[in-house]
Amino acid sequence: MRITTLEQLKGIKERGLRKIVPSLPRIAVGMDTCGIGNGAEELYKEFKAVLSRRKIPAHLVKTGCFGFCAREPLVNIRLPHKPLVILEKVKVQDVKKIIDYVIKEGIPIDRALCKIEEWIILPG
């Protein structure tokens, strides 16, 4: 799509920002080879089932490789106006606890690998 107006550019910016800074909780499950091999498919299905059953408004997405195979399955949690947190070695039995934390706008520290406070885009 060729951008021809400032309004089109603003629309693209808004859509991009909603992915980075969502208005609802965003849960991304790493679904590349290592993630799937370590149970990410079942993990995604459980997140989907629990969110649906409990009618929790959240964005659940599948994503590719996070680049840290030894810590798979990895799950990114982004709460509105909070830093991105990456959870490691998440198991199906962790899903309900994670969702309980998300509802309260918290993060289960026992599974936290890191948090990203700010994105700095390097010239490249």
Rosetta silent file (secondary structure, phi, psi, omega in degrees, C-alpha in Angstrom):
SEQUENCE: MRITTLEQLKGIKERGLRKIVPSLPRIAVGMDTCGIGNGAEELYKEFKAVLSRRKIPAHLVKTGCFGFCAREPLVNIRLPHKPLVILEKVKVQDVKKIIDYVIKEGIPIDRALCKIEEWIILPG
SCORE:     score description
SCORE:     0.000 S_00000001
   1 L     0.000  128.758  177.379    0.000    0.000    0.000 S_00000001
   2 L   -89.110  130.633 -179.661    1.362    3.360   -0.961 S_00000001
   3 L   -87.002  122.553 -177.250    0.916    6.082    1.633 S_00000001
   4 L  -119.483  -10.914 -179.290   -0.404    9.244    0.007 S_00000001
   5 L  -134.811  158.847  176.050   -1.849   11.253    2.900 S_00000001
   6 H   -63.693  -35.080  178.881   -0.894   12.249    6.413 S_00000001
   7 H   -63.351  -39.994  176.633   -4.099   10.586    7.660 S_00000001
   8 H   -62.582  -43.830  179.136   -3.011    7.238    6.190 S_00000001
   9 H   -62.523  -42.775  178.093    0.371    7.581    7.879 S_00000001
  10 H   -62.924  -38.809  178.359   -1.274    8.414   11.208 S_00000001
  11 H   -63.190  -42.653  178.138   -3.529    5.354   10.861 S_00000001
  12 H   -64.060  -42.026  178.390   -0.550    3.088   10.267 S_00000001
  13 H   -60.840  -46.008 -179.704    1.229    4.604   13.265 S_00000001
  14 H   -59.942  -44.910  179.590   -1.828    4.041   15.492 S_00000001
  15 H   -63.383  -40.844  178.066   -2.137    0.383   14.452 S_00000001
  16 H   -64.788  -43.211  179.791    1.561   -0.176   15.088 S_00000001
  17 H   -65.293  -34.094  178.045    1.452    1.468   18.504 S_00000001
  18 H   -63.442  -28.476  177.269   -1.540   -0.668   19.525 S_00000001
  19 H   -74.660  -35.284 -177.829    0.646   -3.741   18.981 S_00000001
  20 H   -84.944  -41.370 -178.429    3.458   -2.331   21.105 S_00000001
  21 L  -125.530   81.170 -173.953    1.354   -0.545   23.746 S_00000001
  22 L   -73.487  157.101  175.735   -2.015   -2.323   23.776 S_00000001
  23 L   -85.303  -17.719  175.256   -5.179   -1.044   25.444 S_00000001
  24 L  -118.334  160.268  173.920   -5.919   -4.603   26.629 S_00000001
  25 L   -55.813  140.811  178.790   -3.520   -7.172   28.048 S_00000001
  26 E  -122.455  123.564  179.693   -1.522   -8.836   25.262 S_00000001
  27 E  -116.778  120.221 -179.520   -0.231  -12.375   25.692 S_00000001
  28 E  -117.847  123.777 -179.588    2.149  -13.682   23.032 S_00000001
  29 E  -102.258  126.112  178.237    3.196  -17.337   23.021 S_00000001
  30 E   -69.240  115.749 -172.312    6.448  -18.209   21.233 S_00000001
  31 L  -119.121   34.255  174.101    5.455  -20.783   18.610 S_00000001
  32 L   -87.018 -173.516 -173.161    8.646  -21.487   16.702 S_00000001
  33 H   -53.544  -49.871 -177.886   10.284  -24.908   16.594 S_00000001
  34 H   -65.951  -40.710  178.107   11.807  -24.839   20.084 S_00000001
  35 H   -61.671  -48.488  179.779    8.659  -23.430   21.674 S_00000001
  36 H   -62.763  -40.834  179.059    6.414  -26.008   20.049 S_00000001
  37 H   -64.223  -20.672  179.695    8.864  -28.769   20.953 S_00000001
  38 L  -106.539   14.156  172.269    8.634  -27.679   24.586 S_00000001
  39 L   104.424   13.119 -176.726    4.832  -27.518   24.769 S_00000001
  40 H   -65.191  -31.843  179.911    3.886  -24.085   23.376 S_00000001
  41 H   -62.695  -47.689  177.956    1.016  -25.469   21.283 S_00000001
  42 H   -65.075  -37.494  178.765   -0.712  -26.912   24.357 S_00000001
  43 H   -61.607  -47.899  178.303    0.129  -23.747   26.268 S_00000001
  44 H   -59.134  -46.262 -179.818   -1.516  -21.538   23.625 S_00000001
  45 H   -59.815  -39.967  179.691   -4.619  -23.745   23.595 S_00000001
  46 H   -68.280  -43.142  175.154   -4.888  -23.509   27.394 S_00000001
  47 H   -56.615  -47.248 -178.446   -4.536  -19.706   27.358 S_00000001
  48 H   -60.590  -44.872 -179.172   -7.229  -19.530   24.693 S_00000001
  49 H   -64.307  -46.682 -177.524   -9.579  -21.839   26.611 S_00000001
  50 H   -67.486  -43.941  178.550   -9.169  -20.073   29.969 S_00000001
  51 H   -61.038  -42.521  179.822   -9.512  -16.570   28.489 S_00000001
  52 H   -67.182  -48.299 -177.944  -12.627  -17.646   26.586 S_00000001
  53 H   -60.695  -39.658 -177.659  -14.200  -19.538   29.482 S_00000001
  54 L   -91.771    0.066  178.320  -13.638  -16.643   31.879 S_00000001
  55 L    54.259   46.992 -178.868  -14.575  -14.024   29.244 S_00000001
  56 L   -92.970  123.085  179.189  -11.394  -12.051   29.870 S_00000001
  57 L   -75.226  107.966  179.922  -10.743   -9.286   27.348 S_00000001
  58 L  -155.319  154.680  174.043   -7.173   -9.832   26.194 S_00000001
  59 E   -94.242  119.824  175.305   -5.244  -10.218   22.959 S_00000001
  60 E  -110.272  124.352 -177.859   -3.761  -13.697   22.636 S_00000001
  61 E  -133.470  154.041  171.088   -1.328  -14.105   19.774 S_00000001
  62 E   -96.204  140.892  177.363    1.108  -16.648   18.414 S_00000001
  63 E  -136.075  171.617 -177.870    4.535  -15.316   17.601 S_00000001
  64 L   -84.281 -152.650 -174.715    7.787  -16.662   16.252 S_00000001
  65 L   -65.944  134.385  173.026   11.154  -17.265   17.810 S_00000001
  66 L   -93.728  -11.692  174.835   12.205  -15.211   20.821 S_00000001
  67 L    85.510   19.071  179.904   15.762  -16.445   20.426 S_00000001
  68 L  -137.270   70.040 -172.437   16.295  -18.125   23.798 S_00000001
  69 H   -53.573  -37.007 -176.196   15.698  -21.830   23.161 S_00000001
  70 H   -66.206  -15.125 -177.216   16.961  -22.969   26.569 S_00000001
  71 H  -110.653    9.177 -179.021   14.113  -21.076   28.304 S_00000001
  72 L   -68.869  154.665   -6.175   11.200  -22.206   26.106 S_00000001
  73 L   -74.474  139.772  178.668    8.303  -22.031   26.138 S_00000001
  74 L  -103.723  144.073  178.822    8.467  -18.254   26.414 S_00000001
  75 E  -133.067  127.333  174.220    5.443  -16.006   26.864 S_00000001
  76 E   -92.073  132.739  175.434    5.405  -12.226   26.488 S_00000001
  77 E  -119.823  122.355  176.590    2.970  -10.367   28.713 S_00000001
  78 E  -124.925  111.758  176.322    2.235   -6.729   27.935 S_00000001
  79 L   -95.937  149.257  178.951   -0.228   -4.976   30.207 S_00000001
  80 L   -54.497  130.412  175.887   -1.512   -1.505   29.354 S_00000001
  81 L    63.238   24.028  177.779    0.932    1.172   30.561 S_00000001
  82 L  -127.639  158.739  176.487    3.320   -1.442   31.991 S_00000001
  83 L   -65.662  155.049  173.331    6.680   -2.782   30.776 S_00000001
  84 E   -70.121  134.634  177.516    6.801   -5.877   28.606 S_00000001
  85 E  -122.877  134.283  177.398    7.624   -8.962   30.697 S_00000001
  86 E  -106.411  123.603  178.428    8.935  -12.212   29.260 S_00000001
  87 E   -98.098  144.014 -176.550    8.056  -15.364   31.181 S_00000001
  88 L  -115.677  154.619  175.281   10.216  -18.472   30.850 S_00000001
  89 L    47.334   45.059 -177.590    9.600  -22.208   30.961 S_00000001
  90 L   -75.177  135.262 -179.621    5.854  -21.670   31.195 S_00000001
  91 L  -111.795  159.035  179.152    3.793  -24.807   31.730 S_00000001
  92 H   -55.660  -39.729 -179.067    0.114  -25.470   31.041 S_00000001
  93 H   -68.418  -11.460  177.161   -0.529  -25.626   34.785 S_00000001
  94 H   -83.915  -16.347 -169.661    0.824  -22.025   35.087 S_00000001
  95 H   -58.776  -49.179 -177.665   -1.823  -20.530   32.785 S_00000001
  96 H   -61.418  -41.289  178.787   -4.597  -19.935   35.343 S_00000001
  97 H   -64.413  -43.375  179.814   -2.152  -18.322   37.770 S_00000001
  98 H   -61.729  -44.282  179.453   -0.723  -16.108   35.014 S_00000001
  99 H   -65.293  -37.915  175.143   -4.207  -15.002   33.972 S_00000001
 100 H   -59.044  -42.080  176.955   -5.100  -14.257   37.602 S_00000001
 101 H   -64.228  -44.327 -178.653   -2.038  -12.011   37.765 S_00000001
 102 H   -59.140  -42.695  179.010   -2.925  -10.353   34.449 S_00000001
 103 H   -58.752  -37.703 -179.212   -6.438   -9.537   35.723 S_00000001
 104 L   -89.395    8.710 -178.385   -4.860   -7.806   38.734 S_00000001
 105 L    59.483   40.640  177.311   -2.315   -6.078   36.433 S_00000001
 106 L  -124.135  179.544 -178.706    0.550   -8.043   37.943 S_00000001
 107 L  -133.620  134.521  175.767    3.169  -10.518   36.773 S_00000001
 108 L   -71.404  103.262 -174.477    4.066  -13.922   38.268 S_00000001
 109 H   -60.923  -30.748 -177.743    7.637  -13.191   39.322 S_00000001
 110 H   -64.628  -17.846  177.517    8.533  -16.881   39.666 S_00000001
 111 H  -109.646   -1.548 -175.935    8.344  -17.256   35.854 S_00000001
 112 E   -72.907  125.877  174.712    9.745  -13.822   34.908 S_00000001
 113 E   -91.045  -46.550  179.262   12.888  -13.942   32.791 S_00000001
 114 E  -163.903  167.744  171.715   13.146  -10.198   32.170 S_00000001
 115 E  -129.662  147.953 -179.451   11.201   -7.011   31.666 S_00000001
 116 E  -114.409  107.252 -176.749   11.711   -4.437   28.968 S_00000001
 117 L   -73.900  -39.426 -173.198   11.079   -0.941   30.270 S_00000001
 118 L  -148.709  139.926  176.108   11.792    0.957   27.074 S_00000001
 119 L   -93.276  127.244  174.823   12.411    0.141   23.429 S_00000001
 120 L  -115.172  116.610 -178.560   15.356    1.924   21.906 S_00000001
 121 L   -90.060  117.186 -178.055   15.467    1.635   18.151 S_00000001
 122 L   -86.985  142.009  177.277   19.038    1.631   16.943 S_00000001
 123 L   -65.658  143.717 -174.808   19.880    2.987   13.513 S_00000001
 124 L  -148.355    0.000    0.000   20.716    0.222   11.214 S_00000001
